[in-house]
Amino acid sequence: MPPESVIPTTSQATPNRFAGGLALFYATLFGLIGTHLPFFPVWLKAVGIDSSWIGIITAVPAVTRFTVLPIVTGLAEKRQSLRGAMILTAFTVALGFFAIATQHQPLLVFVAYVVTACMWTPMVPLTDAYALRGVARYGLNYGPLRLWGSVAFVLGALVCGLLVDFIAARHLIWVIAATAGLGALASLALQPLANPRTVPSARQRAGGLLRDPGFLALIMAAALIQGSHASYYTFASIGWQTAGLGGLTIAGLWVLGVLAEIVVFAVSPRFTLQPSVLVVIGGLSAVVRWLITAQEPSVTVLCLVQLAHGLTYGLTQVGTMGLLVRHVPAHSMARAQGYLAACSGIISSIAAILSGAVYSSYGPGVYYGMAGMALAGAVTMWLARHRAADYPHNSG
């Protein structure tokens, strides 16, 4: 991954090219997630892999998030080449999914998927770190760039869902692989960014972030609030189906939540509140959302609850990115994103495992625990709001 060259910032065309390339890459990145998340397990089953192996294989990305991911983001930061890391991981992931598509034996699929996941899970934190560097340099807004990822997630899931009716399930992997291939090509449109010219101080060197109470509070608060969605992601569709809702209604509820998220990203440049306050609002909104969800509300109320996804996920994400771009020096952004992703992965994994045990005994009562997590995140952010204020690194 060669170091990135310095480019002039005088022309308006430069930030426009940066924004366009990044928006396209976000779209392909989350489009891949949208095709993979619902349909990869379907393909595994279609090629004859049994349930025990499916469980093992699909657990791989969760493990790589807090093991391999921080190593990859740290290496990209050390080599000062975010763009190079993004291109390398994008092409590796595309090749990985094409390799997976040719295998039907459980062990071979597992090995190929492990290699692919090791390069795939760092892609979102690397992209967010690259985005925040551009936001700081060109005066752009994160939300309007990130929203294209959410749009592509919805389109990817819908298109793949429609294809299920026209192609055999054992061919779905080629749709996923083709989407990954588009992401690899889109990575070539990413614009180079200048490397930070500042020399890291003792506090800013590797490991310094983990000794920073403000940063630790920031990633813990964000991880708790986002991790409170674990039961929703795992059991929402099951609960709604049990309540008698049809497949189209369930799909509509999911899409409604993502649409609300897109709206929040789109209007985020108009927000005037401090990023820490946005995170607190996102956490408190999650508390209300999960308390209502626990009551097994009607479809009408569920529609309103799903609109709150724009606050519980979208607003929390916007606030978290705003805090990172203010608090973390530019040269440490990739490492910071890696730590955030690792912390979120650990908390989300634990929450998902525990929620499975709770759901089997208490059903929708599991959302009371999720409300507690969100409240803990909101309180953590509120208490640490001054520690998470602007970091005194130079304005460049």
C-alpha positions, 0 to 999 in steps of 0.5 A: 500500500504505497503512501498517498501523494499530496494534492492541491485543494485550490480547485472546487473540482477536487472536493467534488471528485473526492465526494463523488468517488467516495459516494460511489464507493459507499454505495457499492460497499453497502450494496454488497452488505445488502445482498450478502446479509439476507441471502448468503445463508440461503446460498449456503443451504442451497449448496447442501451445507448443513445448519451447524456449518452455516452457523460456524461460517456466518459467525466469522465476520463477527470474530474478525471485527475484534481480532483482525480488523484493528490490525488492518486499520492500524497497518493502514495508518502506519503506512499512511495509505488509507486509499491504498488499503481500501483498494487492496481490501476491495479487490481481495474481497471481490476475488474472495467471493468469486473463490467462495462461489466455486466451492461447495465443501463446508471446510473449503467455503469456511477457509475462503470465507475467513480470508475474505472476511479478514479483508472485508470487515475492515472496509467500513472503518477504513472508508469512514476514516478516509471520509472523515479526513476528507470532511476535515480537509474539504469542509464537506458533510459526512451525512450526505456522503454516507446516505448513498450507502444506505440507499444502496443497501436497500436497493441491493436487498430488494434487487437480490430479493427479486432475483430469488424468484428468477434464478436458483438459490445456488446461483445467488453467490454470483450476484454477491460476487458481482456486487463485490466486483463493482466495489473493486472497480469503484475503489479506483475512483477514490481520490488521493488524500494528503498525508497529515504533516504533523508529527505525533506527540507522545499522547498521539502515538500508537496506543495513545487513544486507548489511554484517552478517557474521552475517546474511550467514553466516546467509543463505549457510548456509541457501541452501547447505543448501536449494540442495543439494536442487536435484538432488533436485527436478530429477532424483529422479523421472527417476532413480527412473523409470530404476530401474524405479519406477512412477508411484504409487511415485514419487508416494508417495516425494515425499509421504512427504518432505513429510509428514515436513516437516509433522511437523517443523513441527508439533513444532517448538515443543518444540525446545529447541536454539538455531536455529543448531544446528537449521540445522547438524543440517539441513545434516549430515542433508542430507550423509548423505541425499545420500551415501545417495541417490548409492548408488541405494538400494532402495525401502525405504531410499529411504523412510527417506531421504525421511523425512529431508526433514523434517530437511534442509528442514523443520529448516533452515527452522525454524532459519533463521526462528528466527535471523531473528526473533532477529537481524533488527530487526522493521522490516527483516524484509521486506528480510531475507527478500528478501535470503534469497530472492535468495541462495537463488535464485541458489545454487539456479539455479547448482546446478540448471544445474551438476547438469544437466551433471553428471547427464548424465555421472555420473547419481546421482553428482551427489548427491556435489556436493549433499552438499558444498554441504550440508556447506559450509552446515553448516560456515558456520553452525557457524563463524558461530553466535555472530555470528548470535546475538540482535541488540541491537535493543530487545525491542519 
